[in-house]
Each structure stands twice: as C-alpha cells, then as structure tokens.
C-alpha cells in the first residue's frame, strides 16, 4: 500500500497506469472511511487527523 498526500491544484485525477491501479478518487474523511475498512498506518492516520476534514 502506498499513501500519497497532495493538494488539488488543477485538472482531473486519473489512473496513469491501469495495470497497477484500478481507479483514483478524491475523498473527504467520511468517504475515505467507506473505502478503507481497516485501521490506517499510525503516521498516516495522524496526518489525516491533522490535515483533512
């Protein structure tokens, strides 16, 4: 699993390499919880708690 923190600057998110990734989505906290049904890696959860509403 790879986590990437980023800000939307412009454009539309898209899958660059279909062999390694099925889809991409921008998620708020509630939507993320619907997609990830298990605890996140501690430092990732701390980042989300501090930066994502």
N, C-alpha and C positions, 0 to 999 in steps of 0.2 A: 504494500500500500504506500502510495506517495501522497503527501499533503502539500498543497501549494496555496499560499496566502497571496492575494493580489487585490488590486482595486480596478474597477472598470474605468477605462479612460475613454474608449470609443469602440465602435464596431459591435459585432455579434460573436459570442463564443461558439466555437465549432470544434469538432473532432478532427485533428490533423492526421492521425494515423489510425485507420479503422481496425487494423489487426490487434492493436493493444488497448483500445478503448472503445466502448460501445456508444457512449453518449457523454455530454457535458451539460451541467446545469448550474446556474447561479442560485444559491439558496440562502434564505434567511434562517434563523435558528430553528423555527418551527418546522420548516420544510426539511432542513438537514436531519432533524430528529426522525422524520418519516422515512428517510433514506438509509440512515445508519442506525441500526437497531442494537448496537453493542457499544460499550464504553470506548471512547477515543483514547489514544495515547495521551498520557498526562500533560505534557507540554503543549500539545495541540489543543486540548480542552481549555487549558489556561489561556492560550492566545484567543480562542473564541470567546471565552468569558470576558476578556478584557476589551475585545475589539468588535464583536458582532452583536447586533441587537436582534 
